[in-house]
C-alpha cells in the first residue's frame, strides 16, 4: 500500500466528517485513547470486493472537525480508466460546513460523482504535471443521510501501472450520538485500501483492509487497545470496559487489577475495595497475541459517608419579619468523608418554610455548614413541638447523588412561651413573671421571648407581646 506524499504515491482517503468527534483508535501500539476521549474501531481487516467495512464510534461530541480517509493504489492491469467507490454509505449524524477534496496521480484527469442529501456532485478536472486536484464545498449534511455511492474516477497516464487517488470529505459534527458507519468498497478486486479517521486534525485510527485474493493470507497480529468508563469514583464502582483492538482478534483475556479476570470482549466489573488498579488486556487471533497494560487506570475511593448532623442551637423561634434576631437562627452542620470528591452539599428546609435545596459551605476537615432561619414552626403534637429532620443531599464530582442523614431542629412559634402551640395573653404574663423573678416562671432564655427586635430582653417584650395578642395597631409583627 502506498500513500500520497510529495513525489506522488496514492492515497484514497474518505475523510468523512460524519462519524462524529473522533473516536478512531489510532494504531493502538502508538496511542491508547483516554477513557472519555473519542475512540474508533475499524474492521474487518479482510473483505471481498463489495463487502462492507464498519467504523464504530465511541465518546463523540458535537463541534469537532471530523474526517475519514480511504487510501489505495489502484492496480491498472493495463487499463487507463479506473474508479474506487464507497457504496450505501449512511451518515449517522450531521456534518456541517462540509467539503469534498480529491487528488490523483499520475493521471490526465480525475473527478468525483455522488449525491450528499440534496447536493449532487459530478465534476472532473484536468491534471497539471500528472496531478489532478479539486476542492468543493457541499454545505450541511443532515443526520441519517444515506449516499448510495461515492465514486472517484479518472484516466491514468499511458505508462502508469497504478493510479494513486485521494478523496477527502470533512466538516463539523453535530447531533452526535454513539454510532456505527458502514459502507461497501468496489473498484479493487485484489489489493488493499487504507481507512483512516481523524478528529480535530489528530489522526485517531488507521486500518489496512485486504481485498480479494489477499484475504487468503495469514491474519495480521492484533493490536490490543481498550477504553474504560468511569475510571474513578467511590466504592462500589461499576466500570464498563470496551475493546477497541484492531486486527480482528478472536479472543480476549482481561486482568482487571483486583484479582478479577474475564474472557468477554466487553466486560463490566464492580470494584468494591478502595485503591488504584492497573488493567491488562491480551487479544489474540490465528497469527498470535498482543498485550496492552494501562497502569493505575482505575481509582476507587472510600464510600461516601455523611455524619455528625448538628444544629446550634437546636431550638429556635420562627422568623416573622425576614430579619432573624436573637433566637431566630441556627447554624446547621454535617461532616462528609469519602466519595469521588464533593461537588455540592445541600439541605432541605421545606419542613420549616425554606427552600428544598439550600447550599451548605465547606469549612474544614470535611465539615459543611449553613446559617438558616425558619418561617414556619415545627409540627405541634401531643402538647409539644416535634423536632423535624432536615435532609442533607450530597452530589459527588462523578455525578452520583447521595441522600443521607437528617439534621434535627425544633422551631417554635415566636412568642409561644408556654409551648402550647399558641400565642396568648398567658404567654405575655409568663414572660413578665419570668423577668420579675417569680418562682416557677423561668422563660427568659426561650428563643420565643425577645419579640421587640431590639436585641435586649426586658419587660418591654412582655408589654409588646400583650399588645400583640390584644390586636393593638402597631404591634402586629413579633420581631
C-alpha positions in Angstrom: 0.0 0.0 0.0 1.4 3.5 -0.9 0.4 6.9 0.4 0.2 10.3 -1.2 3.2 12.4 -0.4 5.3 15.0 -2.4 6.6 12.9 -5.3 3.3 11.2 -5.6 2.2 8.0 -4.1 -1.5 7.3 -3.9 -4.0 7.6 -1.1 -7.7 7.4 -1.5 -9.0 9.0 1.7 -12.6 9.1 2.6 -12.4 11.9 5.1 -15.9 11.7 6.4 -16.9 14.4 8.7 -20.0 12.4 9.6 -18.7 10.0 12.1 -18.7 12.4 15.0 -15.9 13.6 17.0 -13.0 11.5 16.5 -13.2 8.2 18.0 -10.9 6.2 15.9 -8.3 4.4 17.9 -5.1 5.3 16.2 -2.7 2.5 15.8 -3.0 1.3 19.4 0.7 0.4 19.6 1.4 4.2 19.5 -1.7 5.7 21.0 -4.1 4.4 23.7 -7.3 6.5 23.9 -8.2 8.1 27.2 -11.3 6.7 29.0 -13.6 9.5 28.0 -11.7 10.7 24.9 -13.0 9.9 21.4 -12.2 6.4 20.2 -12.9 4.4 17.0 -12.5 0.9 15.7 -12.4 -0.1 12.1 -13.0 -3.6 10.7 -12.8 -6.2 9.4 -9.2 -6.3 8.2 -10.0 -8.6 5.2 -13.0 -8.5 2.8 -14.0 -9.4 -0.7 -14.9 -6.7 -3.2 -18.3 -5.3 -2.4 -18.3 -6.4 1.2 -18.8 -3.9 4.0 -16.5 -2.0 6.3 -17.7 -0.9 9.7 -16.4 2.1 11.7 -17.6 2.1 15.3 -17.6 5.4 17.2 -17.4 6.0 20.9 -17.4 9.2 23.1 -18.1 11.6 20.2 -19.1 15.2 20.8 -20.6 18.0 18.7 -18.4 20.7 17.2 -15.4 18.5 16.2 -13.6 18.7 12.9 -14.1 15.2 11.7 -12.6 13.3 8.7 -12.4 9.7 7.4 -9.9 8.7 4.8 -9.7 5.6 2.5 -6.4 5.1 0.6 -5.4 2.7 -2.1 -3.0 2.3 -5.0 -5.2 1.1 -7.8 -3.6 -1.6 -10.0 -4.5 -0.6 -13.6 -3.8 -4.1 -15.2 -3.1 -2.4 -18.5 -6.2 -0.2 -18.4 -6.1 3.6 -18.2 -9.5 4.2 -16.7 -10.0 3.5 -13.0 -12.5 4.1 -10.2 -13.0 3.4 -6.4 -16.5 3.5 -5.0 -17.9 3.5 -1.4 -21.5 2.2 -1.5 -24.6 2.5 0.7 -22.8 5.0 3.0 -25.1 6.2 5.8 -24.0 9.3 7.8 -25.4 8.8 11.4 -25.0 12.4 12.5 -24.9 15.8 10.9 -21.8 17.2 9.2 -21.9 21.0 8.9 -19.8 23.2 6.7 -18.7 20.1 4.9 -16.4 20.0 1.9 -15.0 17.4 -0.6 -11.5 17.3 -1.9 -9.8 14.9 -4.4 -6.3 14.3 -5.7 -5.0 11.7 -8.1 -1.6 10.9 -9.8 -0.2 10.1 -12.3 -3.3 10.9 -14.3 -4.5 13.0 -17.2 -7.9 13.8 -15.5 -9.9 12.8 -12.4 -13.3 13.6 -10.8 -16.0 12.5 -8.4 -19.7 11.6 -8.7 -22.0 11.4 -5.8 -25.1 13.0 -4.1 -25.0 14.1 -0.5 -28.6 14.7 0.6 -29.9 17.3 -1.8 -26.4 18.2 -3.1 -25.4 16.4 -6.3 -21.7 16.3 -7.2 -20.4 15.5 -10.7 -17.2 17.2 -11.7 -13.8 16.5 -13.1 -10.6 18.4 -13.5 -7.6 18.0 -15.9 -4.2 17.1 -14.5 -1.4 19.6 -14.2 2.0 17.8 -14.2 0.3 14.4 -13.8 -1.7 15.6 -10.7 -5.4 16.3 -10.7 -6.8 18.1 -7.7 -10.0 19.9 -6.7 -12.0 21.0 -3.7 -15.7 21.7 -3.4 -17.9 22.8 -0.5 -21.1 20.8 -0.1 -22.9 22.7 2.7 -24.5 20.8 5.6 -25.2 17.1 5.5 -28.2 16.1 7.7 -28.0 13.3 10.2 -29.2 10.0 8.7 -28.3 10.9 5.2 -27.6 7.8 3.0 -25.3 8.1 0.0 -25.9 5.2 -2.5 -22.3 5.7 -3.8 -19.4 8.0 -3.7 -17.3 7.3 -6.8 -13.9 8.6 -7.6 -12.9 8.1 -11.2 -10.2 9.1 -13.7 -7.8 8.3 -16.5 -4.2 7.4 -15.8 -1.2 8.4 -17.9 -0.5 5.9 -20.6 2.6 4.3 -19.0 1.2 4.2 -15.4 1.0 0.8 -13.7 -1.0 2.2 -10.7 -3.2 5.2 -10.0 -3.0 7.0 -6.7 -6.1 8.7 -5.5 -7.1 11.0 -2.6 -10.7 11.7 -1.7 -11.5 13.8 1.4 -14.9 14.7 2.9 -14.8 16.7 6.1 -16.8 19.1 8.3 -18.0 20.0 11.7 -20.0 17.4 13.7 -23.4 18.0 15.3 -26.3 15.9 16.5 -23.7 13.3 17.6 -24.5 10.0 19.3 -22.9 6.7 19.7 -23.0 5.3 16.1 -21.5 2.9 13.6 -20.8 3.8 10.0 -21.0 1.0 7.4 -20.1 1.2 3.7 -19.1 -1.2 0.9 -16.0 -0.9 -1.3 -15.8 -1.5 -5.0 -13.1 -0.9 -7.6 -10.4 -3.0 -6.0 -10.6 -6.7 -6.8 -7.2 -7.8 -5.4 -5.3 -5.4 -3.3 -5.9 -3.3 -0.2 -7.2 0.0 1.0 -6.2 2.1 4.0 -9.1 3.5 6.1 -8.1 6.4 8.4 -10.1 8.7 10.7 -9.1 12.0 12.3 -10.7 14.4 14.7 -9.6 18.0 15.2 -6.6 17.4 13.0 -5.4 14.4 15.1 -5.3 11.0 13.4 -7.1 8.6 15.8 -7.5 5.3 13.8 -5.9 3.6 10.9 -6.7 0.1 9.4 -5.4 -1.5 6.3 -8.0 -3.7 4.7 -7.1 -6.5 2.4 -9.5 -7.1 -0.5 -9.9 -10.2 -2.7 -7.1 -12.8 -3.1 -5.1 -11.1 -0.3 -7.7 -12.5 2.1 -6.1 -15.9 1.9 -3.0 -14.6 3.6 -2.4 -15.1 7.3 -4.3 -12.8 9.6 -2.3 -9.9 10.9 -1.4 -9.7 14.5 -4.0 -8.0 16.6 -3.2 -4.7 18.3 -4.7 -4.6 21.8 -6.5 -1.4 22.9 -9.5 -0.5 25.1 -11.3 2.2 26.9 -13.0 2.3 30.3 -15.7 4.4 31.9 -15.8 5.7 34.5 -12.2 5.5 35.7 -12.8 6.9 39.2 -15.4 7.0 41.8 -16.5 5.8 45.2 -16.8 2.1 46.1 -18.7 0.1 44.9 -17.6 1.4 41.5 -19.1 -0.2 38.4 -16.8 0.1 35.3 -17.6 -0.8 31.7 -14.6 -1.9 29.5 -14.8 -1.6 25.7 -12.4 -3.4 23.5 -11.1 -1.2 20.7 -8.4 -3.5 19.4 -7.6 -3.8 15.7 -6.5 -6.8 13.6 -9.8 -8.7 14.1 -8.9 -10.5 17.4 -10.9 -13.6 18.2 -10.0 -14.0 21.9 -9.7 -11.6 24.9 -8.2 -12.0 28.3 -8.6 -9.3 30.9 -6.7 -8.8 34.1 -8.8 -6.2 35.9 -6.3 -5.5 38.6 -8.1 -6.6 41.8 -7.8 -10.3 41.2 -10.8 -10.5 38.8 -10.3 -11.8 35.2 -12.6 -12.0 32.2 -12.6 -13.5 28.7 -15.5 -11.4 27.4 -14.9 -8.9 24.7 -16.6 -6.0 26.5 -16.7 -6.9 30.3 -18.2 -5.0 33.1 -16.8 -5.1 36.7 -17.6 -3.7 40.1 -14.6 -2.6 42.3 -15.6 -2.9 46.0 -12.3 -2.1 47.7 -10.8 1.4 47.6 -7.4 1.6 45.8 -5.7 2.2 42.4 -5.8 -0.6 39.8 -3.9 -1.3 36.6 -5.8 -3.2 33.8 -4.3 -5.5 31.2 -5.9 -6.8 28.0 -4.4 -9.6 25.9 -6.0 -10.1 22.5 -5.4 -13.0 20.1 -6.1 -14.5 16.7 -4.6 -17.1 14.5 -1.5 -15.0 13.9 -0.7 -14.5 17.6 -1.4 -12.3 20.6 -0.8 -8.7 21.7 -1.0 -7.2 25.2 -1.6 -3.7 26.5 -1.4 -2.5 30.1 -2.8 0.8 31.4 -1.1 1.5 34.7 -3.1 3.0 37.6 -6.2 3.3 35.3 -8.9 2.8 37.9 -9.1 4.9 41.1 -11.6 3.7 43.7 -12.2 6.0 46.7 -13.8 5.2 50.1 -17.6 5.1 50.1 -19.3 8.4 50.8 -20.2 8.9 54.5 -22.3 11.8 55.8 -22.3 12.0 59.6 -22.4 14.2 62.8 -25.6 16.2 61.9 -25.8 19.2 64.2 -28.0 22.3 64.7 -26.7 25.0 67.0 -28.9 25.9 68.7 -31.3 23.0 68.2 -34.3 25.1 69.2 -35.2 28.4 67.5 -38.2 30.7 67.1 -39.9 31.5 63.8 -38.5 34.5 62.0 -41.7 36.5 61.4 -40.2 39.7 59.8 -37.5 38.4 57.5 -34.7 39.8 59.7 -33.5 37.0 62.0 -32.9 38.4 65.5 -31.7 36.7 68.8 -33.0 33.1 69.0 -34.3 33.1 65.4 -31.4 31.5 63.5 -29.3 28.3 63.8 -26.1 27.0 62.2 -26.5 23.6 60.7 -23.6 21.3 60.1 -22.6 17.8 58.8 -19.3 16.0 58.1 -18.8 14.5 54.7 -16.0 11.9 54.0 -15.0 9.5 51.2 -16.7 9.6 47.8 -15.2 10.7 44.5 -14.8 14.3 45.5 -17.7 16.5 46.6 -19.4 18.9 44.2 -22.2 20.3 46.4 -23.9 19.7 49.8 -27.4 20.9 50.2 -30.1 20.8 53.0 -33.8 20.6 52.6 -35.5 23.3 54.6 -39.0 22.9 53.2 -40.3 21.5 56.5 -39.6 24.9 58.2 -40.8 27.1 55.3 -37.4 27.3 53.5 -36.1 26.1 50.1 -35.9 22.5 49.1 -32.1 22.8 48.3 -30.2 25.3 50.4 -26.4 25.2 49.7 -24.0 24.4 52.5 -20.5 25.8 52.6 -17.3 23.8 53.2 -15.5 24.8 56.4 -12.6 22.4 57.3 -11.9 18.7 57.8 -14.9 17.8 55.6 -17.3 19.9 57.6 -20.1 21.7 55.8 -22.3 24.4 57.4 -25.1 26.9 56.7 -26.8 29.6 58.8 -30.6 29.3 58.5 -33.8 30.9 59.8 -37.3 29.4 59.7 -40.6 30.9 58.5 -42.8 28.0 59.8 -42.9 26.2 63.1 -42.3 22.5 63.6 -45.5 20.3 64.0 -47.1 20.7 67.4 -48.3 17.3 68.6 -49.4 15.9 72.0 -48.8 19.2 73.7 -45.3 19.8 72.4 -43.3 20.8 69.3 -41.8 17.9 67.4 -38.3 18.1 66.1 -38.1 17.8 62.3 -35.3 16.1 60.3 -33.8 18.4 57.6 -32.4 16.0 54.9 -28.9 16.5 53.5 -28.1 15.7 49.9 -24.5 15.3 48.6 -23.6 15.4 44.9 -20.2 13.9 44.0 -18.0 15.2 41.2 -18.6 11.9 39.4 -22.3 12.9 39.2 -23.5 10.5 41.8 -26.2 11.8 44.2 -26.4 10.5 47.7 -29.0 11.4 50.3 -28.3 10.6 53.9 -28.7 11.8 57.5 -31.1 14.5 58.7 -30.3 17.4 60.9 -32.7 17.6 63.8 -34.2 21.0 64.6 -37.2 22.3 66.6 -38.8 25.5 65.6 -41.4 27.1 67.9 -43.8 30.0 67.3 -42.3 33.3 68.2 -44.0 34.5 71.5 -45.2 31.0 72.5 -43.5 30.9 76.0 -45.8 28.2 77.3 -45.1 25.8 74.4 -48.8 25.0 73.8 -48.7 26.0 70.1 -50.5 29.3 70.6 -49.6 32.9 71.4 -51.9 34.3 74.1 -52.0 36.7 77.0 -50.9 33.8 79.1 -47.6 33.9 77.3 -47.2 37.6 78.0 -48.0 37.0 81.7 -45.5 34.1 81.8 -42.7 36.3 80.3 -43.4 39.2 82.7 -43.3 36.9 85.7 -40.1 35.3 84.4 -38.4 38.7 84.1 -39.7 39.7 87.6 -38.1 36.5 89.0 -41.4 34.9 90.1 -40.7 31.3 91.1 -41.9 28.7 88.5 -41.8 31.1 85.5 -38.2 30.7 84.1 -38.9 31.5 80.5 -36.3 34.3 80.0 -33.9 32.1 78.0 -36.6 30.9 75.5 -35.9 31.9 71.8 -39.5 32.9 71.6 -39.1 35.6 74.4 -37.4 38.5 72.6 -40.2 40.0 70.4 -39.5 43.7 70.2 -36.4 43.2 67.9 -34.1 45.4 69.9 -31.9 42.5 70.9 -32.4 43.1 74.7 -34.9 41.1 76.7 -36.9 43.4 79.1 -40.4 43.9 80.5 -40.9 45.8 77.2 -41.0 42.5 75.5 -43.8 41.3 77.8 -45.7 44.5 77.2 -45.2 44.2 73.4 -46.4 40.6 73.4 -49.5 41.5 75.4 -50.4 44.4 73.0 -49.8 41.9 70.1 -52.3 39.4 71.5 -54.8 42.1 72.1 -54.6 43.2 68.5 -53.5 46.8 69.2 -52.4 48.5 65.9 -48.6 48.8 65.5 -47.9 45.5 67.3 -48.9 43.1 64.6 -45.4 41.7 64.0 -43.3 39.8 66.5 -39.7 40.6 65.7 
